[in-house]
Amino acid sequence: MDLWTLPTALTVGGAARPIRTDFRDVLYLLDIFADPDYEPDEKGAVCLRVLYERWEDIPAADQAEALEKAAAFIDGGIPAGPGRKRPRTVDWRQDGPIILPAVNRVLGQDVRALPYLHWWTFLGAYMEIGESLFSTVLGIRQKRAKGKKLERYEQEFCRDNAYLVELRPRRTERQEQQRELRALFV
């Protein structure tokens, strides 16, 4: 991928494969990736179908490469660090209401009103989020993940805004059905 242009296709199996590049498509995929109702192979199949415009033209032998290229695209062309797994500090669905205003401020407009915005442009704005509600929440989550002590004002913020700071676990559809059944019998 040429980092100085906004890619609209990925080379898979020696052929340029057009992709969907709007930020909404990628956020949809990130939501699927975080959904415990999907198995890893299902997530891969959804990724191919959503990202590649002509996914059905990708031979089975090239699908692993297509997924690797998709991951590189989603990561903005930034190579992944060492294989160490990082703790989850962002949930795109839960944090959307505090991410969007920060991204809007960086770009100077409401991105939801745009008919199209390339994922890399959105991701670049996300990476440039400065002081904001989201950066405060993210900073606290990152400190907690690393076992660092929170400042007094951060502790107070957590007490007052636990609903923002705490990452809620995603319930599977089955778990949700069980919860609803239990509620009927209580």
Backbone bond lengths (Angstrom), bond angles and torsions (degrees), N, CA, C in turn:
res aa  C-N    CA-C-N  psi(-1)  N-CA   C-N-CA  omega(-1)  CA-C   N-CA-C  phi
1 M - - - 1.448 - - 1.523 109.43 -
2 D 1.305 114.73 136.13 1.457 121.40 175.93 1.520 107.60 -84.73
3 L 1.329 117.07 114.35 1.459 121.02 -175.61 1.520 113.26 -72.67
4 W 1.322 118.15 -8.72 1.465 120.88 -177.69 1.520 112.09 -96.11
5 T 1.317 115.86 0.44 1.461 120.36 175.26 1.530 107.93 -129.63
6 L 1.305 115.85 162.15 1.457 120.46 176.80 1.526 107.60 -91.19
7 P 1.324 117.18 110.99 1.474 119.12 -175.73 1.526 111.79 -67.56
8 T 1.316 114.39 142.68 1.454 121.12 175.36 1.526 110.75 -122.46
9 A 1.335 115.38 0.23 1.461 121.61 177.56 1.526 107.96 -150.29
10 L 1.330 115.66 154.29 1.459 122.04 175.86 1.519 108.05 -121.19
11 T 1.320 117.12 140.92 1.453 121.20 179.36 1.522 108.89 -85.45
12 V 1.310 115.71 115.71 1.458 122.89 -179.33 1.521 107.80 -131.21
13 G 1.330 116.38 125.97 1.462 119.49 -179.26 1.511 112.36 61.83
14 G 1.329 116.54 29.78 1.454 121.80 179.00 1.517 114.59 80.60
15 A 1.329 117.67 -0.15 1.463 121.00 -178.79 1.523 109.95 -117.32
16 A 1.336 115.41 143.08 1.464 120.83 175.83 1.522 108.17 -75.28
17 R 1.316 116.11 124.07 1.466 122.23 -178.69 1.528 108.96 -113.22
18 P 1.333 118.33 112.30 1.473 120.73 178.67 1.532 110.81 -58.99
19 I 1.330 115.25 140.95 1.467 120.36 -179.59 1.533 110.35 -126.11
20 R 1.315 114.29 160.68 1.465 121.30 172.89 1.525 106.57 -86.04
21 T 1.302 116.89 125.09 1.463 120.13 -171.67 1.522 114.26 -117.03
22 D 1.332 117.95 1.36 1.456 119.48 179.97 1.529 109.33 -66.80
23 F 1.308 116.86 142.34 1.463 121.44 -176.90 1.520 112.28 -57.70
24 R 1.321 117.75 -31.81 1.463 120.71 -179.00 1.525 111.43 -64.47
25 D 1.337 116.68 -37.67 1.466 120.52 178.76 1.524 110.52 -63.68
26 V 1.322 116.93 -42.98 1.463 120.53 -178.51 1.527 110.09 -70.92
27 L 1.317 118.09 -40.23 1.467 119.61 177.25 1.526 110.59 -62.85
28 Y 1.318 116.98 -35.76 1.465 120.49 174.52 1.528 110.01 -60.34
29 L 1.328 116.87 -45.41 1.466 120.49 178.59 1.524 111.33 -62.87
30 L 1.320 117.73 -42.89 1.464 120.32 179.35 1.528 110.40 -61.90
31 D 1.317 116.68 -34.29 1.454 120.50 176.86 1.533 110.13 -67.23
32 I 1.311 117.24 -41.86 1.473 121.55 177.41 1.525 109.81 -63.17
33 F 1.338 117.23 -43.85 1.468 120.85 -178.98 1.527 111.15 -59.79
34 A 1.323 117.84 -31.11 1.464 121.68 -178.44 1.533 112.47 -88.92
35 D 1.310 117.68 -4.25 1.461 121.63 -175.54 1.530 110.68 -84.32
36 P 1.335 117.83 117.85 1.466 120.01 -178.52 1.522 113.71 -70.68
37 D 1.339 118.48 -10.19 1.462 120.37 178.16 1.533 112.36 -74.23
38 Y 1.337 117.74 -14.61 1.458 121.35 -178.87 1.526 110.21 -101.57
39 E 1.319 115.77 136.27 1.464 122.13 173.54 1.529 107.85 -80.06
40 P 1.341 117.79 158.42 1.473 119.62 -178.57 1.532 114.02 -54.54
41 D 1.333 118.24 -40.30 1.462 119.29 179.84 1.532 111.18 -68.29
42 E 1.327 117.18 -32.71 1.468 120.68 176.61 1.525 110.34 -68.26
43 K 1.322 116.68 -39.78 1.463 120.48 178.01 1.524 110.15 -61.52
44 G 1.326 116.47 -41.07 1.462 120.21 177.74 1.518 111.82 -63.48
45 A 1.332 116.09 -42.46 1.468 119.88 179.52 1.527 110.53 -64.15
46 V 1.322 117.24 -42.64 1.467 120.57 178.43 1.525 109.75 -63.28
47 C 1.322 116.61 -42.02 1.465 120.42 179.42 1.526 110.99 -57.87
48 L 1.325 116.58 -47.38 1.469 119.72 179.57 1.529 110.89 -60.87
49 R 1.317 116.81 -45.27 1.465 121.20 -176.81 1.526 112.61 -67.49
50 V 1.312 116.61 -36.49 1.461 119.22 -177.46 1.520 111.41 -81.46
51 L 1.325 117.28 -45.12 1.464 119.34 -172.78 1.529 112.96 -77.96
52 Y 1.317 116.83 -43.87 1.475 119.77 -175.61 1.529 110.19 -89.20
53 E 1.325 116.15 124.47 1.468 120.81 -178.06 1.524 112.02 -61.88
54 R 1.331 116.52 -36.30 1.470 120.73 179.90 1.525 108.56 -121.31
55 W 1.320 115.52 57.68 1.461 121.34 -176.39 1.527 112.41 -57.57
56 E 1.325 116.33 -32.22 1.461 119.73 -177.95 1.530 112.47 -67.03
57 D 1.335 117.87 -16.59 1.465 121.87 178.47 1.533 112.46 -85.06
58 I 1.315 118.16 -6.29 1.461 120.93 -179.15 1.527 108.32 -84.24
59 P 1.339 117.33 116.73 1.469 119.81 179.62 1.529 111.10 -60.94
60 A 1.318 116.00 149.08 1.472 121.22 -179.57 1.522 110.89 -54.40
61 A 1.319 117.41 -35.57 1.466 121.27 -178.95 1.530 111.94 -66.47
62 D 1.324 118.16 -21.31 1.470 121.78 -177.97 1.530 113.05 -102.35
63 Q 1.316 117.89 0.50 1.460 119.49 -174.91 1.526 113.50 -68.06
64 A 1.323 117.82 -34.66 1.473 119.81 176.98 1.525 109.44 -63.40
65 E 1.329 117.07 -43.00 1.468 120.83 176.71 1.530 110.25 -63.03
66 A 1.334 116.21 -40.83 1.465 120.40 179.73 1.524 110.55 -60.81
67 L 1.318 117.37 -39.17 1.468 120.97 178.34 1.523 111.25 -69.36
68 E 1.327 117.33 -39.05 1.476 120.32 176.89 1.528 110.43 -62.69
69 K 1.325 116.97 -43.66 1.461 121.19 179.16 1.532 110.08 -66.23
70 A 1.323 116.88 -36.98 1.467 120.67 177.78 1.527 109.81 -62.93
71 A 1.323 116.64 -44.22 1.468 120.17 179.52 1.523 110.75 -62.50
72 A 1.323 117.09 -41.49 1.469 120.52 178.41 1.532 110.36 -63.51
73 F 1.335 116.81 -39.48 1.459 120.26 177.77 1.527 110.66 -64.45
74 I 1.321 116.47 -47.52 1.462 121.09 -179.24 1.530 110.35 -60.66
75 D 1.324 116.75 -35.43 1.471 121.42 178.07 1.525 112.45 -77.81
76 G 1.308 117.03 6.77 1.460 121.43 176.17 1.516 113.54 72.67
77 G 1.327 116.63 20.05 1.459 119.89 -178.69 1.521 113.08 77.33
78 I 1.322 116.83 6.28 1.464 121.26 179.69 1.527 107.13 -89.19
79 P 1.327 117.47 120.81 1.471 119.21 -178.21 1.528 111.22 -60.42
80 A 1.322 115.11 142.05 1.463 120.35 178.00 1.520 109.53 -67.64
81 G 1.318 115.98 148.77 1.458 121.64 177.54 1.516 110.39 -74.33
82 P 1.328 116.05 -168.23 1.462 119.71 178.44 1.523 110.89 -54.76
83 G 1.308 117.28 157.93 1.456 123.80 -173.64 1.514 116.03 -62.35
84 R 1.310 118.85 4.11 1.456 121.92 -179.81 1.527 109.62 -67.53
85 K 1.325 115.76 130.35 1.455 119.85 179.43 1.525 109.80 -77.48
86 R 1.322 115.58 133.16 1.463 121.26 179.65 1.521 109.98 -95.82
87 P 1.331 116.70 146.82 1.463 118.20 177.44 1.528 110.63 -67.58
88 R 1.302 115.57 149.91 1.465 121.60 -179.67 1.522 108.51 -74.38
89 T 1.319 115.88 124.79 1.462 120.59 179.18 1.530 112.36 -124.27
90 V 1.327 116.83 -5.51 1.465 120.83 -179.87 1.524 108.50 -134.88
91 D 1.309 115.54 137.71 1.454 122.21 170.44 1.520 105.42 -124.09
92 W 1.313 117.13 109.63 1.462 121.53 -172.92 1.519 111.87 -57.79
93 R 1.332 117.61 -35.99 1.470 119.79 -179.52 1.525 109.90 -72.43
94 Q 1.311 116.94 -50.88 1.463 120.49 -178.62 1.521 111.78 -64.97
95 D 1.333 116.53 -40.76 1.461 120.84 -174.29 1.522 114.21 -88.20
96 G 1.324 117.56 -6.54 1.460 120.66 -178.41 1.519 114.54 -48.01
97 P 1.349 117.96 -45.91 1.466 118.59 -179.19 1.525 115.02 -63.36
98 I 1.335 118.57 -20.10 1.471 119.07 176.64 1.535 112.02 -106.08
99 I 1.327 116.88 -15.04 1.476 119.85 175.02 1.521 109.88 -78.18
100 L 1.326 116.80 -46.34 1.468 120.46 -174.65 1.526 113.79 -57.09
101 P 1.320 120.16 -46.45 1.475 117.97 178.97 1.539 112.18 -61.04
102 A 1.328 116.16 -35.23 1.465 119.08 179.72 1.531 111.01 -69.46
103 V 1.327 117.02 -42.29 1.471 120.99 176.78 1.526 109.60 -64.76
104 N 1.326 116.59 -41.69 1.468 120.54 178.40 1.524 110.75 -58.14
105 R 1.318 116.17 -41.98 1.465 119.48 -179.61 1.534 110.73 -64.26
106 V 1.314 117.33 -41.36 1.467 120.40 178.97 1.525 110.34 -62.38
107 L 1.322 116.66 -43.92 1.470 120.65 -176.67 1.529 113.38 -86.29
108 G 1.314 117.33 -12.06 1.461 120.57 178.34 1.511 114.56 74.06
109 Q 1.330 117.30 21.72 1.462 121.38 178.28 1.523 109.03 -164.21
110 D 1.316 115.91 161.79 1.456 120.42 178.28 1.523 108.36 -80.92
111 V 1.318 116.45 113.77 1.461 120.54 -175.80 1.525 111.91 -67.25
112 R 1.322 117.57 -25.14 1.468 119.85 179.21 1.518 111.58 -67.10
113 A 1.316 118.18 -23.90 1.460 121.94 -179.38 1.535 111.67 -81.66
114 L 1.314 117.03 -13.33 1.465 120.35 -178.83 1.521 110.26 -79.76
115 P 1.321 117.92 137.19 1.463 119.01 177.98 1.535 112.18 -68.92
116 Y 1.343 115.97 -24.04 1.466 120.52 -179.20 1.523 109.12 -155.18
117 L 1.323 115.96 138.54 1.455 122.26 172.24 1.516 107.30 -147.47
118 H 1.322 117.08 120.59 1.465 121.94 -178.32 1.526 109.61 -59.23
119 W 1.321 115.15 140.18 1.468 121.23 179.76 1.520 111.90 -53.56
120 W 1.329 118.48 -43.26 1.464 120.55 -176.98 1.529 111.16 -65.86
121 T 1.324 118.02 -32.34 1.462 120.91 176.23 1.528 109.27 -67.98
122 F 1.322 116.75 -44.70 1.458 121.05 176.98 1.529 110.14 -61.40
123 L 1.331 116.53 -47.39 1.464 121.50 -179.05 1.525 111.34 -61.88
124 G 1.323 116.89 -39.85 1.465 120.64 176.99 1.518 111.51 -61.76
125 A 1.323 116.51 -42.25 1.464 120.22 177.39 1.519 110.04 -65.62
126 Y 1.317 117.35 -40.20 1.465 121.87 178.01 1.532 110.29 -59.22
127 M 1.311 116.29 -43.58 1.469 120.43 -178.88 1.524 112.38 -68.98
128 E 1.322 117.73 -19.44 1.464 121.87 -179.34 1.526 113.21 -98.70
129 I 1.324 116.92 9.03 1.465 119.46 178.55 1.526 108.67 -59.86
130 G 1.306 114.47 124.60 1.462 119.99 178.34 1.509 110.06 -94.86
131 E 1.310 114.98 -148.70 1.455 120.44 -178.55 1.527 109.40 -59.79
132 S 1.324 115.38 122.76 1.464 121.24 -177.61 1.516 108.56 -164.79
133 L 1.304 115.40 172.54 1.455 120.18 175.55 1.525 109.59 -58.67
134 F 1.333 116.75 -44.60 1.459 120.05 -179.78 1.523 111.48 -61.85
135 S 1.329 118.34 -43.57 1.468 119.56 -179.01 1.526 111.18 -64.93
136 T 1.330 117.75 -33.10 1.460 121.22 176.06 1.523 110.05 -65.17
137 V 1.313 116.69 -48.74 1.468 121.73 179.60 1.524 109.83 -61.15
138 L 1.320 117.60 -46.78 1.456 121.61 -178.94 1.525 111.19 -63.35
139 G 1.319 117.53 -41.89 1.458 120.94 178.73 1.518 112.15 -59.97
140 I 1.320 116.22 -41.88 1.469 120.42 178.08 1.524 110.48 -65.23
141 R 1.311 116.49 -44.66 1.475 119.77 179.22 1.528 110.96 -61.23
142 Q 1.320 116.28 -41.64 1.464 119.58 -179.68 1.526 111.44 -65.85
143 K 1.322 117.55 -41.05 1.466 120.57 176.86 1.520 110.32 -61.52
144 R 1.304 116.37 -45.93 1.463 120.33 179.52 1.527 110.90 -60.93
145 A 1.326 116.38 -43.35 1.465 120.49 -178.80 1.528 111.69 -61.89
146 K 1.322 116.45 -31.24 1.465 121.05 179.93 1.521 112.32 -92.57
147 G 1.330 116.55 1.34 1.451 120.91 179.51 1.524 114.24 72.55
148 K 1.320 116.57 23.51 1.469 120.78 -179.85 1.527 110.17 -85.79
149 K 1.314 114.82 151.20 1.461 121.49 179.58 1.532 109.46 -75.20
150 L 1.326 115.24 135.99 1.457 120.74 177.70 1.521 109.85 -83.16
151 E 1.323 115.30 145.97 1.463 120.88 173.53 1.529 108.28 -68.43
152 R 1.300 116.60 162.45 1.458 121.11 -177.83 1.535 111.34 -58.56
153 Y 1.338 116.75 -44.13 1.470 119.27 -179.50 1.532 110.67 -65.36
154 E 1.341 117.76 -31.48 1.466 120.89 177.84 1.534 110.48 -70.75
155 Q 1.314 116.49 -39.08 1.467 120.12 176.62 1.525 110.29 -61.44
156 E 1.327 115.80 -43.27 1.458 120.48 178.75 1.529 110.83 -63.99
157 F 1.337 115.74 -41.91 1.460 120.49 177.86 1.525 109.72 -59.48
158 C 1.324 116.95 -42.61 1.468 120.89 179.54 1.527 111.49 -62.33
159 R 1.312 116.55 -42.65 1.468 120.16 178.83 1.531 110.65 -62.04
160 D 1.314 116.00 -42.20 1.465 120.38 -176.32 1.528 113.42 -80.02
161 N 1.321 116.90 -21.12 1.470 121.14 -172.51 1.523 112.90 -133.56
162 A 1.312 116.87 37.70 1.471 120.60 -178.08 1.526 111.60 -55.05
163 Y 1.325 116.74 -35.80 1.465 120.84 -179.38 1.536 112.22 -62.13
164 L 1.334 116.90 -24.91 1.465 120.45 176.85 1.528 111.73 -88.84
165 V 1.313 116.19 -39.36 1.466 121.15 -171.77 1.527 112.33 -78.25
166 E 1.315 117.18 -41.19 1.460 120.40 -176.76 1.522 110.58 -74.89
167 L 1.330 115.81 125.68 1.461 119.55 174.19 1.523 107.74 -78.88
168 R 1.300 115.25 118.50 1.451 119.74 -179.70 1.523 109.41 -80.04
169 P 1.325 116.46 136.89 1.464 117.87 177.05 1.518 110.09 -68.06
170 R 1.296 114.96 145.60 1.459 119.29 176.96 1.518 107.98 -81.61
171 R 1.290 115.69 133.04 1.454 120.07 176.38 1.517 108.67 -89.81
172 T 1.327 114.57 141.03 1.454 117.68 173.71 1.520 107.78 -75.66
173 E 1.283 116.64 163.77 1.461 120.82 179.71 1.525 109.71 -59.69
174 R 1.322 115.85 -39.49 1.461 119.96 179.83 1.532 110.67 -65.32
175 Q 1.310 117.22 -43.05 1.460 120.59 177.99 1.528 110.48 -60.81
176 E 1.313 116.35 -39.79 1.465 120.50 179.52 1.534 110.47 -65.41
177 Q 1.325 116.81 -41.11 1.459 120.48 177.93 1.526 110.70 -63.47
178 Q 1.334 117.23 -40.85 1.461 120.65 178.25 1.525 111.05 -63.97
179 R 1.320 117.29 -40.50 1.460 121.64 178.61 1.527 109.62 -62.23
180 E 1.324 116.24 -44.28 1.462 119.99 -179.64 1.540 110.84 -64.16
181 L 1.328 117.19 -39.49 1.473 120.33 178.02 1.523 110.91 -64.52
182 R 1.329 116.72 -43.66 1.465 119.83 178.84 1.528 110.79 -61.14
183 A 1.311 116.58 -39.67 1.455 120.48 179.33 1.527 112.15 -62.25
184 L 1.330 117.25 -31.42 1.463 120.86 178.44 1.528 112.61 -68.35
185 F 1.329 116.07 -29.75 1.461 119.94 -174.60 1.527 113.64 -101.15
186 V 1.291 117.40 7.36 1.475 119.93 178.81 1.502 110.71 -95.15
